[in-house]
């Protein structure tokens, strides 16, 4: 009888350890996924000053857009938590969209070789960022599922695991996407 109870307790301990280790693995996978996003954000932030300087030569009166980009870039660089970085990246993406709209007014700029190369590099990084965000959200979904489903929720609560936020567009960007694009054939 006592041996049966001891075996049952040992199995219970191993079961708890197994669930805990799975939650730690999921949390670390999520953090690693965000580290990939961080790498892409760093590359993007390194290119942005070059892009801004190139555009300045063509559109010196578009300072408002360039200022927003510079401020958003600083916010990304200064963000410390995942949630702050998500918010700052959404601001930067929005500011870069404003720049893309302004660029349409400068055909000479669009033909500039330096500008074209920078645009291509930033576009490549944006594609990598999109892929990294998808992976991050998948890792976050798996972690949240592990934290919220039974019996993981019992262990998660005891060891301080909590639901994590996804990398999303934010309210402002989502509102912009709800509006139909404006198409202009006059150029």
Protein Blocks (a to p, Z undefined) as FASTA:
>chain_A
ZZmmmmmmmmmmmmmmmmmmmmmmmmmmmmmmmmmmmmmmmmmmmmmmmmmmmmmmmmmm
lmmmmmmmmmmmmmmmmpmbfklmmmmmmmmmmmmmmmmmmmmmmmklmmpmklmmmmmm
mmmmmmmmmmmmmmmmmmmmmmmmmmmpcfklmmmmmnopacdddddebjmlmmmmmpcc
dddfbZZ
